[in-house]
């Protein structure tokens, strides 16, 4: 009854999205097999279809809960190309897409247990020997038990031969809605990169919590009506002052540089600062080369939505003594049911021996935080060049901030980053550093302060493939509210050729309230055998002995806690500009004290 497929025993597997149905499915399998053995010829099993279900053909039945059979042709007619990946990704399974015309040979030749697919029909279990049925039922129950974890059913990738989707909602509409907000690019040079990005997006969709790298993020907050940003430029930017960057400040409003709000009077001769269309040919050619290797949605989406990219080019041997301050301001949508989208883009190229300090500061341009910001920055640091990078994220409450940073370092180059995260309802930074030559130095310092209903996430990847490299990473988190969460996933990979590498990684989390959470995973992958590497993790509350010591010196308990908590974060905050950006450091310190709830 399976259009040419003849198997001793046929079992259907319906993978429901409801995890609590997994216990009932074990009894369903037992009941079905018992009836089949008792009758000798088979049993009738029938269930109602769920709103979203997958009919799977697997070597071993994992679950059999609710089953709906539809014609093979109907299944494939109802599957659009975007559904193949987007819907099945929610079930942690891989999809082998086959045309309907080639379905019969595949099912006939493949040694998989399958399922009959007929509309409104009850699939009949073919008669099988008693011993085979008993062994199969034992194997099914054992595999179902092994695939249970915390009440959720896990489907092994290797078991799935073919998946067909029926009645599933096409989640690709979110990407389509985001593309609908795309402005017309100001730079002609962006057109080609944008067309390529839109083509890639046809097979991509919004990440979800069943993906390993996104399992602690709630991107359901992005599923709102996406609207274009307001083009208002009449803003007061004096509060974002930084004395070390006077005369070299660029303000980007909703992802687009604003000449009226910017001041580049101290730009050194020979240094280029402007749009991609007027950049040197070598700089324009390097645009989007690093994001092209990313498999993540948001760098590609940024390329597709970017209206104008800000480019910085420092020639050979030039040292820019004034810090470059880039201020990103975003407007929120008027309604809570809407999200405005901003996609600022930054490209920085340092030639051999060049030096530059750059500050990226993110904030809201309006009182409402109904906006999504997906900034992307690419940094190319040539041999013996030095880049000092500061990041201050203080977006409006309720906003969504998903930042991506890509860095490549040539021989003997230096990249030092200090990052402070204070604002946004959900903030995530994906940072990727690749050392392309020997004797490179990388330093990453990050501090996150999460308050009520806030999530701050840092995902970093450092790739060392050359000898004598050094990397030092410190991540610090304060979770100050019962509903706050901090996430750190740091990966340092020391390749086989990276001998004499010195790599250190440390994450420290301070949980101030019961219910606050920190999900941290420092990770070192070492293939070389002559290295000095270390990593560590601590998650705790304040030390009682330290509190007692300060109280014995006359401080109240509240004062002692404030002093300890602030000094915990200031270890990173004080490194902004290595002490040169004093007014910026003071502004950040004031914001930290305002956000702390001790």
KEPA-386301 format. One record per residue (C-alpha): residue number from 1; chain; x, y, z. Coordinates in Angstrom, 2 decimals. Layout:
! KEPA-386301
   pos   unit        c1        c2        c3
   NUM      A         X         Y         Z
...
This chain:
! KEPA-386301
   pos   unit        c1        c2        c3
     1      A      0.00      0.00      0.00
     2      A      2.96      2.35     -0.20
     3      A      3.10      2.72     -3.96
     4      A      5.66      0.03     -4.63
     5      A      7.27     -0.14     -1.19
     6      A      7.06     -3.55      0.38
     7      A      8.37     -3.78      3.93
     8      A      7.73     -6.39      6.64
     9      A      6.64     -3.76      9.11
    10      A      5.55     -0.17      8.46
    11      A      5.26      2.38     11.21
    12      A      4.35      6.03     10.90
    13      A      6.17      8.75     12.80
    14      A      4.55     12.08     13.39
    15      A      6.77     14.64     15.08
    16      A      4.53     16.98     17.02
    17      A      5.78     20.29     18.28
    18      A      4.22     19.62     21.66
    19      A      6.86     18.00     23.86
    20      A      4.44     16.73     26.48
    21      A      2.85     14.36     23.97
    22      A      5.98     12.20     23.98
    23      A      4.89     10.16     27.02
    24      A      1.56      9.36     25.39
    25      A      3.29      8.22     22.22
    26      A      5.12      5.44     24.06
    27      A      1.77      3.95     25.10
    28      A      0.44      4.48     21.56
    29      A      3.29      2.42     20.14
    30      A      2.77     -0.33     22.70
    31      A     -0.99     -0.44     22.09
    32      A     -0.58     -0.51     18.32
    33      A      1.98     -3.27     18.37
    34      A     -0.02     -5.33     20.89
    35      A     -3.09     -5.16     18.67
    36      A     -1.06     -6.07     15.61
    37      A      0.38     -9.12     17.36
    38      A     -3.01    -10.17     18.76
    39      A     -4.84     -9.92     15.47
    40      A     -1.92    -11.31     13.52
    41      A     -2.59     -9.22     10.43
    42      A     -2.17     -5.66     11.81
    43      A     -4.00     -2.91     13.60
    44      A     -5.64      0.33     12.83
    45      A     -4.14      3.49     14.28
    46      A     -5.62      6.87     13.70
    47      A     -5.16     10.35     15.09
    48      A     -6.03     13.88     14.39
    49      A     -3.60     16.17     12.63
    50      A     -1.95     18.95     14.53
    51      A     -1.59     22.41     13.17
    52      A      2.07     21.83     12.41
    53      A      3.41     18.35     12.00
    54      A      6.06     16.45     10.11
    55      A      5.66     13.03      8.61
    56      A      9.03     11.31      8.82
    57      A     10.49      8.22      7.22
    58      A     13.12      6.86      9.58
    59      A     15.12      3.75     10.21
    60      A     13.60      3.39     13.65
    61      A     10.26      4.78     14.91
    62      A     10.89      7.44     17.51
    63      A      7.39      8.65     18.27
    64      A      3.91      7.93     17.02
    65      A      1.41     10.40     18.44
    66      A     -0.96     12.11     16.05
    67      A     -0.79     11.09     12.42
    68      A     -2.35     12.48      9.29
    69      A     -1.73     10.92      5.93
    70      A     -1.79     13.01      2.76
    71      A     -0.89     12.01     -0.79
    72      A      2.79     12.20     -1.63
    73      A      2.08     14.62     -4.46
    74      A     -0.01     16.85     -2.18
    75      A      2.76     17.07      0.38
    76      A      5.33     18.23     -2.12
    77      A      2.92     20.58     -3.81
    78      A      2.30     22.24     -0.46
    79      A      6.00     22.61      0.27
    80      A      7.56     25.81     -0.94
    81      A     11.37     26.09     -1.15
    82      A     11.43     28.42      1.85
    83      A      9.45     25.89      3.92
    84      A     12.00     23.15      3.34
    85      A     14.54     24.74      5.63
    86      A     12.63     27.20      7.80
    87      A     10.00     24.85      9.20
    88      A     12.19     21.80      9.57
    89      A     14.84     23.80     11.38
    90      A     12.41     24.02     14.29
    91      A     12.71     20.28     14.79
    92      A     16.51     19.98     14.81
    93      A     16.51     17.72     11.78
    94      A     18.12     17.93      8.39
    95      A     16.03     17.85      5.23
    96      A     16.81     16.06      2.02
    97      A     14.63     17.74     -0.58
    98      A     13.56     15.50     -3.46
    99      A     11.10     16.21     -6.28
   100      A      7.83     14.33     -6.25
   101      A      8.76     12.56     -9.47
   102      A     11.78     10.92     -7.84
   103      A     10.01     10.00     -4.61
   104      A      9.04      6.44     -5.54
   105      A     12.57      5.21     -6.46
   106      A     13.95      6.78     -3.30
   107      A     11.45      5.05     -1.06
   108      A     11.75      1.79     -2.94
   109      A     15.52      1.61     -2.77
   110      A     16.15      3.09      0.65
   111      A     16.14      0.61      3.55
   112      A     13.95      2.78      5.74
   113      A     10.81      1.99      7.65
   114      A      8.16      4.16      6.07
   115      A      4.53      5.24      6.38
   116      A      1.55      5.05      4.08
   117      A      0.22      8.44      3.04
   118      A     -3.47      8.46      2.11
   119      A     -6.09     11.15      2.80
   120      A     -8.57     10.26      5.54
   121      A     -7.37      6.66      5.54
   122      A     -6.19      4.50      8.41
   123      A     -2.69      3.11      7.77
   124      A     -2.72     -0.62      8.29
   125      A      0.26     -2.41      9.79
   126      A      1.25     -5.24      7.52
   127      A      1.35     -8.67      9.15
   128      A      4.75     -9.60     10.47
   129      A      6.24    -12.48     12.37
   130      A      5.65    -12.37     16.09
   131      A      9.32    -12.21     17.01
   132      A     10.08     -9.36     14.63
   133      A      7.20     -7.30     16.03
   134      A      8.33     -7.85     19.60
   135      A     11.92     -6.89     18.82
   136      A     10.78     -3.83     16.92
   137      A      8.55     -2.67     19.78
   138      A     11.37     -3.09     22.30
   139      A     13.76     -1.16     20.06
   140      A     11.20      1.61     19.52
   141      A     10.53      2.06     23.23
   142      A     14.22      2.00     24.06
   143      A     15.02      4.61     21.43
   144      A     12.10      6.77     22.54
   145      A     13.35      6.63     26.14
   146      A     16.90      7.52     25.10
   147      A     15.64     10.51     23.14
   148      A     13.84     12.02     26.11
   149      A     15.52     14.89     27.86
   150      A     13.74     17.04     30.39
   151      A     10.33     16.15     28.93
   152      A     11.40     17.04     25.39
   153      A     11.93     14.64     22.53
   154      A     15.16     14.84     20.53
   155      A     15.32     13.52     16.96
   156      A     18.77     12.22     15.90
   157      A     19.91     13.72     12.61
   158      A     21.20     10.46     11.25
   159      A     17.78      8.80     11.54
   160      A     15.96     11.07      9.15
   161      A     15.94      9.98      5.52
   162      A     13.18     12.16      4.14
   163      A     10.94     14.77      5.69
   164      A      7.75     16.18      4.23
   165      A      5.93     19.09      5.78
   166      A      2.14     19.46      5.83
   167      A      0.21     22.40      7.24
   168      A      3.32     24.21      8.49
   169      A      3.44     27.96      8.54
   170      A      6.07     29.51      6.29
   171      A      8.30     31.43      8.68
   172      A     10.22     33.00      5.80
   173      A      7.62     35.77      5.87
   174      A      9.65     37.49      8.63
   175      A     12.66     37.91      6.34
   176      A     10.35     39.06      3.56
   177      A      8.84     41.62      5.92
   178      A     12.30     42.87      6.86
   179      A     13.28     43.22      3.20
   180      A     10.12     45.23      2.61
   181      A     11.54     47.95      4.87
   182      A     14.77     48.18      2.85
   183      A     15.55     51.71      1.66
   184      A     17.06     52.50     -1.71
   185      A     20.89     52.46     -1.30
   186      A     22.67     55.78     -1.57
   187      A     25.85     54.11     -2.83
   188      A     25.97     52.41     -6.21
   189      A     28.72     50.19     -4.83
   190      A     26.18     48.67     -2.45
   191      A     23.87     47.47     -5.21
   192      A     25.88     44.38     -6.17
   193      A     26.47     43.30     -2.57
   194      A     22.83     43.90     -1.78
   195      A     21.60     41.78     -4.70
   196      A     23.86     38.92     -3.62
   197      A     22.61     39.20     -0.03
   198      A     18.95     39.11     -1.08
   199      A     19.66     35.96     -3.08
   200      A     21.22     34.28     -0.03
   201      A     18.30     35.32      2.16
   202      A     15.90     33.27      0.06
   203      A     17.13     30.15      1.89
   204      A     17.50     31.70      5.35
   205      A     15.08     32.35      8.17
   206      A     14.89     33.76     11.66
   207      A     16.93     31.70     14.16
   208      A     15.09     29.97     16.98
   209      A     15.77     28.56     20.42
   210      A     16.27     25.01     19.15
   211      A     19.49     26.08     17.48
   212      A     22.48     25.61     19.77
   213      A     23.85     29.14     19.35
   214      A     20.42     30.73     19.91
   215      A     18.92     28.51     22.59
   216      A     18.96     31.22     25.27
   217      A     17.70     34.04     23.03
   218      A     14.07     34.95     22.61
   219      A     13.74     36.14     19.02
   220      A      9.97     35.83     19.21
   221      A     10.10     39.47     20.25
   222      A     11.09     40.31     16.68
   223      A      7.90     38.86     15.23
   224      A      6.07     42.13     14.92
   225      A      5.09     44.34     12.03
   226      A      8.33     45.75     10.63
   227      A      8.24     49.36      9.50
   228      A     10.83     51.77      8.03
   229      A     12.71     54.17     10.30
   230      A     11.79     57.83     10.74
   231      A     14.21     60.08      8.80
   232      A     14.20     62.89     11.39
   233      A     17.68     64.40     11.87
   234      A     16.87     67.29     14.24
   235      A     18.46     65.75     17.32
   236      A     20.53     66.96     20.26
   237      A     23.81     65.03     20.27
   238      A     25.72     67.16     22.76
   239      A     25.11     64.63     25.54
   240      A     27.22     62.13     23.58
   241      A     30.32     64.24     23.83
   242      A     33.78     62.75     24.22
   243      A     36.63     65.22     24.60
   244      A     39.18     62.82     23.14
   245      A     37.09     62.70     19.94
   246      A     36.34     66.42     19.53
   247      A     36.49     67.27     15.85
   248      A     36.18     63.67     14.71
   249      A     32.62     62.53     15.36
   250      A     30.19     60.89     12.94
   251      A     26.50     60.59     13.87
   252      A     24.49     57.89     12.11
   253      A     20.73     58.33     12.40
   254      A     18.77     55.18     11.66
   255      A     21.81     53.67      9.98
   256      A     22.61     56.63      7.73
   257      A     25.44     59.17      8.37
   258      A     24.15     62.65      9.09
   259      A     26.41     65.42      7.78
   260      A     24.49     68.04      9.78
   261      A     25.18     66.33     13.10
   262      A     28.74     65.17     12.37
   263      A     32.05     66.99     12.85
   264      A     35.16     65.83     10.95
   265      A     37.21     69.01     11.17
   266      A     40.20     67.19     12.71
   267      A     40.39     64.44     10.11
   268      A     44.10     63.96      9.26
   269      A     45.26     64.44      5.70
   270      A     45.25     61.24      3.68
   271      A     42.70     59.49      5.89
   272      A     39.42     58.68      4.15
   273      A     36.14     58.94      6.03
   274      A     32.97     58.77      4.00
   275      A     30.63     56.65      1.92
   276      A     31.51     53.43      0.14
   277      A     30.95     54.88     -3.33
   278      A     33.79     57.41     -2.95
   279      A     36.19     55.12     -1.06
   280      A     39.50     53.98     -2.59
   281      A     39.06     51.07     -4.95
   282      A     40.96     48.63     -2.72
   283      A     38.74     49.55      0.24
   284      A     35.50     49.25     -1.74
   285      A     36.59     45.83     -3.00
   286      A     36.96     44.55      0.55
   287      A     33.38     45.45      1.51
   288      A     31.34     42.45      2.74
   289      A     34.22     40.00      2.21
   290      A     34.14     38.93      5.87
   291      A     30.38     38.78      6.23
   292      A     30.20     36.63      3.11
   293      A     31.66     33.68      5.04
   294      A     29.11     33.99      7.85
   295      A     26.24     31.52      8.02
   296      A     24.25     33.79     10.35
   297      A     21.16     35.62      9.18
   298      A     21.80     39.10     10.53
   299      A     25.08     40.05      8.77
   300      A     23.48     39.09      5.46
   301      A     20.30     40.95      6.37
   302      A     22.36     44.02      7.26
   303      A     23.94     43.98      3.79
   304      A     20.49     43.76      2.22
   305      A     19.00     46.58      4.33
   306      A     22.00     48.92      4.42
   307      A     21.31     52.29      2.79
   308      A     24.78     53.79      3.17
   309      A     27.99     52.30      4.57
   310      A     30.51     54.36      6.53
   311      A     34.10     53.64      5.43
   312      A     37.35     54.52      7.17
   313      A     40.73     54.08      5.51
   314      A     44.01     54.86      7.26
   315      A     47.04     54.76      4.90
   316      A     50.42     53.15      5.57
   317      A     52.20     54.47      8.66
   318      A     49.57     57.12      9.54
   319      A     48.64     57.51     13.21
   320      A     45.31     59.17     13.96
   321      A     45.81     60.85     17.32
   322      A     42.18     61.94     17.75
   323      A     39.74     59.16     18.50
   324      A     36.97     58.58     15.97
   325      A     33.59     58.65     17.73
   326      A     30.73     57.00     15.82
   327      A     27.31     57.59     17.43
   328      A     24.41     55.39     16.30
   329      A     20.92     56.77     17.03
   330      A     17.72     54.87     16.27
   331      A     14.07     55.90     16.27
   332      A     11.39     53.59     17.58
   333      A      8.03     52.80     16.04
   334      A      4.93     54.50     17.42
   335      A      3.10     51.30     18.35
   336      A      4.09     48.43     20.61
   337      A      2.96     46.07     17.85
   338      A      5.56     47.45     15.42
   339      A      9.34     47.44     15.13
   340      A     11.34     49.89     13.09
   341      A     14.55     48.46     11.61
   342      A     17.99     50.09     11.37
   343      A     21.00     48.50      9.64
   344      A     24.11     50.67     10.12
   345      A     27.27     49.43      8.42
   346      A     30.92     50.24      9.21
   347      A     34.07     49.27      7.31
   348      A     37.50     50.15      8.74
   349      A     40.72     49.36      6.88
   350      A     44.10     50.01      8.50
   351      A     47.15     49.72      6.26
   352      A     50.57     48.56      7.46
   353      A     51.79     50.40     10.56
   354      A     48.65     52.55     10.87
   355      A     47.02     53.40     14.22
   356      A     43.46     54.32     15.04
   357      A     41.17     54.54     18.08
   358      A     37.45     54.22     17.41
   359      A     34.42     54.45     19.73
   360      A     31.05     52.99     18.77
   361      A     28.20     54.31     20.91
   362      A     24.60     53.10     20.52
   363      A     21.57     54.92     21.91
   364      A     17.91     55.61     21.21
   365      A     16.88     58.76     19.38
   366      A     13.38     58.74     20.89
   367      A     11.68     57.75     24.12
   368      A     10.13     54.65     22.59
   369      A     12.26     51.54     22.28
   370      A     10.22     49.81     19.59
   371      A     13.12     49.28     17.19
   372      A     15.50     46.61     15.98
   373      A     19.12     47.55     15.40
   374      A     21.36     45.14     13.47
   375      A     24.71     46.97     13.14
   376      A     27.58     45.22     11.41
   377      A     31.24     46.27     11.46
   378      A     34.20     44.92      9.50
   379      A     37.77     45.68     10.59
   380      A     40.87     44.84      8.57
   381      A     44.10     45.38     10.50
   382      A     47.24     45.06      8.37
   383      A     50.71     44.06      9.52
   384      A     52.04     46.01     12.52
   385      A     48.89     48.15     12.62
   386      A     47.08     48.92     15.88
   387      A     43.34     49.32     16.39
   388      A     41.80     50.36     19.70
   389      A     38.06     49.71     19.73
   390      A     35.55     50.89     22.32
   391      A     31.85     49.90     22.32
   392      A     29.17     51.44     24.54
   393      A     25.69     50.01     24.07
   394      A     22.97     52.00     25.86
   395      A     19.95     51.57     23.62
   396      A     16.44     52.51     24.71
   397      A     14.54     50.20     27.00
   398      A     12.54     47.65     25.06
   399      A     14.71     47.75     21.94
   400      A     16.40     44.78     20.25
   401      A     20.12     45.08     19.49
   402      A     21.88     42.38     17.42
   403      A     25.42     43.44     16.57
   404      A     28.03     41.63     14.48
   405      A     31.75     42.44     14.40
   406      A     34.33     40.83     12.11
   407      A     38.07     41.39     12.57
   408      A     41.08     40.14     10.62
   409      A     44.63     40.72     11.89
   410      A     47.82     40.42      9.89
   411      A     51.32     39.77     11.25
   412      A     52.32     41.59     14.46
   413      A     49.08     43.60     14.52
   414      A     47.17     44.62     17.65
   415      A     43.41     44.65     18.21
   416      A     42.09     45.75     21.62
   417      A     38.38     45.94     22.33
   418      A     36.59     47.21     25.44
   419      A     32.82     46.81     25.48
   420      A     30.11     47.96     27.91
   421      A     26.49     46.82     27.55
   422      A     23.81     48.62     29.56
   423      A     20.66     49.14     27.48
   424      A     18.16     47.32     25.23
   425      A     15.72     44.63     26.21
   426      A     17.77     42.09     24.32
   427      A     21.34     42.74     23.22
   428      A     23.59     40.26     21.49
   429      A     27.08     40.73     20.08
   430      A     28.62     38.17     17.73
   431      A     32.35     38.88     17.59
   432      A     34.69     36.99     15.27
   433      A     38.46     37.57     15.25
   434      A     40.83     35.79     12.85
   435      A     44.60     36.09     13.28
   436      A     46.13     35.83      9.81
   437      A     49.79     36.11     10.75
   438      A     52.30     35.38     13.52
   439      A     52.92     37.48     16.63
   440      A     49.42     39.01     16.63
   441      A     47.84     40.31     19.83
   442      A     44.11     40.33     20.64
   443      A     42.49     41.71     23.79
   444      A     38.74     41.51     24.45
   445      A     37.20     43.05     27.58
   446      A     33.43     43.05     28.06
   447      A     31.11     44.18     30.86
   448      A     27.34     43.58     30.84
   449      A     24.78     44.93     33.31
   450      A     21.33     43.38     32.97
   451      A     18.28     44.76     34.73
   452      A     14.61     43.88     34.72
   453      A     13.62     41.72     31.72
   454      A     16.98     42.28     30.05
   455      A     19.16     39.75     28.23
   456      A     22.75     40.48     27.25
   457      A     24.64     37.98     25.14
   458      A     28.24     37.81     23.90
   459      A     29.21     35.13     21.39
   460      A     32.89     35.35     20.47
   461      A     35.13     33.27     18.22
   462      A     38.89     33.75     18.07
   463      A     40.82     31.73     15.50
   464      A     44.60     31.43     15.93
   465      A     46.41     29.62     13.14
   466      A     49.89     31.16     13.37
   467      A     52.70     30.97     15.97
   468      A     53.53     33.42     18.77
   469      A     50.05     34.86     18.96
   470      A     48.46     36.12     22.17
   471      A     44.86     36.61     23.17
   472      A     43.35     37.73     26.45
   473      A     39.59     37.77     27.02
   474      A     37.69     38.89     30.11
   475      A     33.90     38.83     30.34
   476      A     32.09     40.22     33.40
   477      A     28.36     40.19     34.07
   478      A     26.10     41.66     36.74
   479      A     22.56     40.30     36.75
   480      A     20.77     42.82     38.97
   481      A     17.14     41.68     38.67
   482      A     15.23     38.41     39.15
   483      A     14.22     38.53     35.46
   484      A     17.67     39.41     34.09
   485      A     19.88     37.03     32.14
   486      A     23.46     37.07     30.92
   487      A     24.93     34.81     28.24
   488      A     28.52     34.20     27.27
   489      A     29.73     31.71     24.68
   490      A     33.42     32.23     24.04
   491      A     35.36     30.01     21.68
   492      A     39.13     30.19     21.25
   493      A     40.59     27.80     18.69
   494      A     44.37     27.26     18.67
   495      A     45.30     25.55     15.41
   496      A     48.07     23.06     14.77
   497      A     50.50     25.69     13.44
   498      A     49.84     28.14     16.29
   499      A     52.78     27.07     18.45
   500      A     53.96     29.31     21.32
   501      A     50.46     30.75     21.63
   502      A     49.46     32.40     24.89
   503      A     45.66     32.40     25.27
   504      A     43.66     33.26     28.39
   505      A     39.90     33.42     28.82
   506      A     37.91     34.24     31.95
   507      A     34.23     34.93     32.63
   508      A     32.92     36.17     35.99
   509      A     29.23     36.60     36.76
   510      A     27.64     38.29     39.75
   511      A     24.01     37.34     40.45
   512      A     22.43     40.01     42.66
   513      A     18.88     38.67     42.95
   514      A     17.28     35.28     43.33
   515      A     16.00     34.21     39.94
   516      A     18.71     35.99     37.93
   517      A     20.57     33.67     35.60
   518      A     23.92     33.43     33.84
   519      A     24.54     30.95     31.04
   520      A     28.28     30.94     30.36
   521      A     30.46     28.60     28.32
   522      A     34.17     29.40     28.00
   523      A     35.65     27.10     25.41
   524      A     39.25     26.38     24.38
   525      A     40.03     24.13     21.42
   526      A     43.75     23.39     21.37
   527      A     45.39     21.39     18.59
   528      A     48.95     22.73     18.95
   529      A     51.14     21.07     21.59
   530      A     53.46     23.92     22.65
   531      A     51.10     26.55     24.04
   532      A     50.14     28.29     27.27
   533      A     46.35     28.42     27.51
   534      A     43.87     28.83     30.34
   535      A     40.19     29.52     30.83
   536      A     37.90     29.82     33.81
   537      A     34.41     30.67     35.02
   538      A     32.89     31.92     38.27
   539      A     29.21     32.56     39.07
   540      A     28.39     33.83     42.55
   541      A     26.92     36.50     44.82
   542      A     28.98     39.04     46.78
   543      A     31.52     37.63     49.21
   544      A     30.32     37.84     52.82
   545      A     33.85     38.39     54.09
   546      A     34.35     41.37     51.78
   547      A     31.03     42.84     52.92
   548      A     32.02     42.33     56.55
   549      A     35.39     44.00     56.00
   550      A     33.84     47.14     54.48
   551      A     31.12     47.31     57.16
   552      A     33.79     47.05     59.85
   553      A     35.28     50.25     58.35
   554      A     32.07     52.18     58.97
   555      A     30.12     51.62     55.75
   556      A     26.49     50.60     55.83
   557      A     25.51     47.34     54.17
   558      A     24.02     49.23     51.19
   559      A     27.19     51.31     50.78
   560      A     29.37     48.23     51.01
   561      A     27.36     46.39     48.39
   562      A     27.39     49.40     46.06
   563      A     31.17     49.76     46.38
   564      A     31.81     46.08     45.67
   565      A     29.40     45.87     42.76
   566      A     30.63     49.06     41.09
   567      A     34.29     48.07     41.45
   568      A     33.41     44.69     39.94
   569      A     32.26     46.37     36.73
   570      A     34.78     49.21     36.76
   571      A     37.60     46.73     36.11
   572      A     36.38     46.78     32.50
   573      A     34.81     50.25     32.32
   574      A     38.06     51.88     33.46
   575      A     39.87     50.42     30.46
   576      A     37.86     52.47     27.97
   577      A     40.52     54.43     26.10
   578      A     43.07     53.26     28.67
   579      A     42.00     56.18     30.82
   580      A     42.12     58.80     28.05
   581      A     38.35     58.94     27.49
   582      A     37.57     60.31     30.95
   583      A     34.25     62.01     30.19
   584      A     32.96     58.93     28.38
   585      A     34.02     56.74     31.29
   586      A     32.24     59.05     33.74
   587      A     29.03     59.01     31.68
   588      A     29.09     55.22     31.59
   589      A     29.77     55.05     35.33
   590      A     26.76     57.26     36.08
   591      A     24.54     55.08     33.90
   592      A     25.77     51.95     35.70
   593      A     24.83     53.40     39.10
   594      A     21.41     54.44     37.78
   595      A     20.71     50.94     36.47
   596      A     21.89     49.07     39.56
   597      A     19.19     47.83     41.91
   598      A     21.05     46.58     44.97
